[in-house]
């Protein structure tokens, strides 16, 4: 009796060794091994091109997640091919006679194929995270987008394997890859009132170093994708063992998680207009400032690398206006809109960045150019009468604003027409005046200019 128990216990390690041997063999034979270098390089290349010039963890996390758009469909096609490998080679009946259960073979083949996709995702993610850390990004990366991308890869592989196991065609693998690529993109184009729009794990996300991510659907997407992966993998096993209570139980449990995840998204009632609501708490941080110039400039620590350029740009832009009423002596980067105040006050400017799939359009210039909202200085926003300003008065304000923006550069007035040409020519005439005359005119007419009481005939 004791001998039986000892032999039974001794036999368990051999089962694990056999399973590891099967995994090693399947990983070497998997088509995912051939795809691994290509998809890792392609995903890494596309991801690197999507990073902004400013190192932001929140941006990197979204870019890491979006690598699943490439890795997921390709891995699904590879898994579908591996699932139909035995059938294509006419080996199904031969393998039925082996001692190893069919479910174990299914799980091992699927896991070995998925392993290469997960490894590619990990390599790309590690490279992006390491590069962002090397560049001195502030804070720490949000975890949910990275987890969502990983689960997307796993769910795509499982779904691809299930489709390959049930659909008997040589065209299954390429069609699965194309279909999943379309499925990942299609819901984004649906109306924002549709829950399907928010259900896709690669939904466009807005990011802010002040508020974080929106929509922050990491938990909902994780539940949905985990259920999809489990249900798909169990469904693949049901093809060989259709009466297996374990396979049926996992299928039902996975389907339940899919329904729960979808229900959580639906119950959330997400809308684009609720992005970064005013009542959201701001992530704690300590601004850093440059006070060595006439106009002090303070930025979020995530934008520390831009502080010198921002300070130089702001002081150059405001130089002709320093000392005039309503011109600030301090600029602070903030999470709210521009709020100019009276002389000696503070002007708050937003960072001007949009994160996510459009990250490739981001640049340092987008932040620098938004640092000084000149038009909001030329217009007295605190004066109720400004709302009734006529078109002629707005042209004057636009002319001075354009002069401040474009000062020192050629004015392309011949390339435009209509009202904008009139504004451009007025700004160009003002640029050609001596600085002393410009300052004298501004001191004499600044209050009326901001109040909208000047016409084009009042410009020199």
Secondary structure, 3 states (H helix, E strand, C coil): CHHHHHHHHHHHHHHHHHHHHHHHHHHHHCHHHHHHHHHHHHHHHHHHHHCCCCCCHHHHHHHHHHCHHHHHHHHHHHHHHHHCHHHHCCCHHHHHCCCCCHHHHHHHHHHHHHHHHHHHHHHHHHHHHHHHHHCCCCCCCCHHHHHHHHHHHHHHHHHHHHHHHHCCCCCHHHHHHHHHHHHHHHHHHCCCCCHHHHHCCCCCCEEECCCEEECCCHHHHHHHHHHHHHHHHHHHHHCCCCCCHHHHHHHHHHHHHHHHHHHHHHHHCCCHHHCCCCCCCCCCCCCEEECCCCCEEEECHHHHHHHHHHHHHHHHHHHHHCCCCCCCCEEEECCCCCCCCCCCCEEEECCCCCCCCCHHHCCHHHHHHCCCCHHHHHCCCCCHHHHHCCHHHHHHHHHHHHHHHHCCCCCCHHHCCCHHHHHHHHHHHHHCCCHHHHHHHHHHHHHHHHHCCCCHHHCC
